[in-house]
Amino acid sequence: MACERNIERIQELVDGTLGPIRRAELEQHLAQCDTCRALRDDLEAVRDAAAALPQMRPPDGAWLQIAGRLRQEGRIRDTAARRAERWSYGWLAIAATLVLAAGASLLVLVRTPSPATAPSPAPGAVAAPPSTTAVKGDPSVEAAQSAVDSAQQQFEKAIVDLEKIARANSGAIDPATSAVIDKNLGIIDQAIAENRAAVKAEPSSVAARETLFEALRQKVSLLQDTIALINEMRRGNNAAAAQLVNKS
Amino acid sequence: MSPSKESDLALVARCREGDLGAFEELYKAHAGRLYSLAFRMLGNAADAEDLLQEIFLSAHRKLESFRGEAALGTWLYRLAMNQILDHVRSRAARAGQLTDGLDDASALADAGGHRLADRAIDRIDLERALGELPDGCRAAFVLHDVEGLEHKEVADVLGIAEGTSKSQVHKARLKLRKLLSV
């Protein structure tokens, strides 16, 4: 055990508040006492590790809940048709990227030797590029609405395909991680259900669409991470897998 | 007016008009820092997530009071800290303790296991150990050693004496050393 009368002085040394005279006395003692020196080194290690803790990523569902509550409280202003057009084009582009990404994720899994797993769907089932015919031509509100519908369909298709892959290969993930993923998917599913209801109640609301799209995008993102995790576990790449778990 | 103040005011103005995209921009810029603070002060993810939502909903309601005297991040940090502390205090009151007791410093100083300084402390282990500290002790430690406040500032924020802040931080370090040494 460290010398009892020195514990507080060692703490002040670690705090950086020990005066020069007492500090000199303590340094003399530390030079001779292994136990007190070990205490100082450990407390400094704790202090330094705490100061170096990185910023954490908030849970995926948090923003969706906030956006949903702001809308419920009537604090979000629905915007003009011009804004509807801008957003619809953006979301269609994102949806297209996600569908292609779903295909790429699947391709990695299919190429990876997989003992005793359920058969995965064919890559062609998800890799088809989305149609953009809905946004070509007159950029009227109707065209924008059509583009929004198309983007939503692309998101939903990507989710169905990714869910199939993730479910068929879920045995590769340990039960604790799998439970966390299921919990997060449950939160996102709840947000999607709420936002679908909001879109149904107000089909022309851009804000409601935006929030639904954000929920769909987050679900795609989590499923993609899950599949990436399965791939890393299969490869035995524990470091990369741990990074993905920390990310989620 | 500085460019950052100008952009803060412009973003807040868009949020006040009900622009969800603007508020998402604000959320993305500050949520990580505020969630980290809430998570570490409260010691668990579920409470931190609930509180993060309350912080941003409260921020949205109070945007009218933002005048740009402080940076938007500072304004949000203060607002978040007040809400986190209300939560910590009410939880501590329910548990019947605000300045909580750990074992004596001398008993805690006996770490037993391996020396921490000989290896890098794993971030996840440290976060987990933080969650095992009593509320008051953890709050003082997070403010002092993680957030970098002085003991006097910790005392002001938590409404305790400066000596109590020192005692809580010091006990927290010893307890963490013990938890991390096994």
Interface residues (C-beta under 8 A of the other chain):
Chain A: M1 A2 E4 I7 E8 Q11 V14 D15 T17 A38 L39 D41 D42 L43 E44 A45 V46 R47 A49 A50 A51 L53 P54 Q55 M56 R57 P58 P59 G61 A62 W63 Q65 I66 A67 R69 L70 R71 E73 R75 I76 R77 T79 A207 E210 T211 E214 N246
Chain B: E17 G18 D19 L20 G21 F23 E24 Y27 K28 A31 G32 R33 Y35 S36 F39 R40 A45 E49 L52 Q53 F56 L57 H60 R61 A105 S106 A109 D110 A111 R115 L116 A117 A120 I121 R123 I124 L126 E127 F141 V142 D145 V146 G148 H151 K166 V169 H170 R173 L174 L176 R177 L180 S181
